[in-house]
Amino acid sequence: MPTPDPVDWARSAACSEADPDLFFSSDESAQATALGLCEGCPVREPCLHFAVLDGQMHGVWGGTLEARRRQMIRDRRRRVRDAA
């Protein structure tokens, strides 16, 4: 599946008018606020899909924190490697 173009879905994101620093903060309160915005976001899935395919290791993307997404990225790389 091709990497989703962020322009196609970003305009509809719940975070489109939020401060981007909120999504790249190490502060747990800021992260919780960012995750809260993701909860009801209509484009949460394409956002997460983009982040995993693009290797976004930092910040909150698609309702996930860095540790969870890093694991998803590693798993994806392993599946791609094993399929080759």
Buried (B, 14 or more C-beta within 10 A) or exposed (E): EEEBEBEEBBEEBBBEEEEEEBBBBEEEEBBEBBBEBBEEBEBBEBBBBBBBBEEBEEBBBBBBBBEEBBEBBEEEEEEEEEEE
